[in-house]
Amino acid sequence: MPMDPAPHPATHPGAPSGALIRLRGLYPSLKTAVRKVADILLTQPELAVYASVNEVAAAAGVSEATVMRLCRLLGFRGFQDCKIALARELVNPLQRLHEEVAAGDDPATVVRKVFQANIQALQDTLEVLDLPALARAA
């Protein structure tokens, strides 16, 4: 299966990966073994972030190759890139906003930062939105 030459989500630090969104979209088409890994990632994403590929495979009752197959289906080079993307998604957006807003910021700066964070959230959503799937659902 040829790989898409487009950049992988984990190659751009800070870029949204949308791994969980893509996983939910792919889920109905996944084969049984790969679906077992998907179930783990969707219900226990923290496990994938902190566990090794062997541990995720064992938790899903599949081979390491099956875990890697799902990572590639999601557009990642491997398990490590997938882990990084999941970790980024698990960071609470409110926590990210608090990291950006400083205690000494004046009200205008706080408002600007909050608006900027919301604009970024919308852009991130647009980036991972599957427009053909949306059109089919309409």
N, C-alpha and C positions, 0 to 999 in steps of 0.2 A: 504494500500500500504506500504510494508516494506521499511524502510529507509536504504540507503546505509551506511554501517559502516565506510566508508572512512571519514576522517576529513572534516568538512565543511570549505568552503573557508574562512569564516570570523574568523575561530579559530586560524589562523596563522597570527599575525600582520605583515604587510608588504608584505605578499604573494599576488600575483595577484589573483583576483577572476574571472575575465573574465565573470562577470555576464551579461554584455551587449552583449558580443559575444555569450554566451550560449542562451540568450534570443532571439537573431536574429536567431539562429539555431533552436530553439524550436518553433518559431512563427508560421510557417505553420501548425503545428499539434495542436495548442491551440484551445480550445473551445471558442465560442464567448465572453462569460463574462470574461474569463481569458485574452483573446486577448485585451479587452478594457483596462485592467490594463497594459498589455504589451505596448500598444500604448502610454500610459502616461509615462511609464518608458523610452521608446525609444525616445520620442519627448521632454519630460520635465524631464530628470533625476534629475535635481536640485530640482524639486517639491518633489520627493520621499525622497531626502536627508533632506530637511528642514520641511516636513510636517509629520503629524501623520498618522497612518494607516487609521483613520477615514477620514481625508482630502483626501488621495489618493483614497480611495473607493468612496467618494463623487465626486471627479473630474472625475473618470471613470464611475460613475453611476452604481456601483456594491456594493456588501456587503463587509464588512471587511474580512469575511471568504474567499472570492474570492481573495483578495489581498494576504492573508496568503497562499492560495493554490499555487499561482504563486511563492511566495518566496520559498516554499518547493520544487516546481518543479525545481527551479534553484539550489537547493541543500543547502538552508539555513534553519536554525532552525526556523527562524521567520523573521518578518519585520525588527527588529532592526539590525540583522546581514546583511540583504539585504541592508539596508540604509548605513551601514558602508562600505560595498563592493562598492556600487555605489559612495560614497564620495571619496574613494581611486581612483577609475577609473577616476573621474572628475578632479583630480589634474593633471595639465599640466605636461607632462614628462620633458619638458624643465625647468619648475620651479623646479622639483625634482633635475635635474642636477645642476642647479644654487645653490641649497641648499647644494649640496655635494662639489662643487668647492669653495674653500675659496680664498679670495683676496690675501693672502700671498703665495699661492701655486706656486711652481716653474713650468716651462713649462712641465717638465717630469711628475710631479704629476698631472697636469691638463690633459695631454694626457692619463695617466693611468686611471684617474677617468672617462673621457669621454668614453674610450674603455670599461671600466667595466660597465658603465651605458648601453652601447649598447649591450654588452654581456647579461646583465640582461634582457633587453627588448626582446632579442631573446629567452632566456630561458623561460621567462614569456609567450611568444607566443606559444612555444612548449608545455608548461604545459596546456594551454587551448585549444589547437588544437584538433579537433575531427578527428583522423586519419581514422576511418571507414567511416565517412561522406566524407572525402577527397578522399578516395579510390573509393567510389561509384560515386563521381562526375567526376573522371578521365576517 
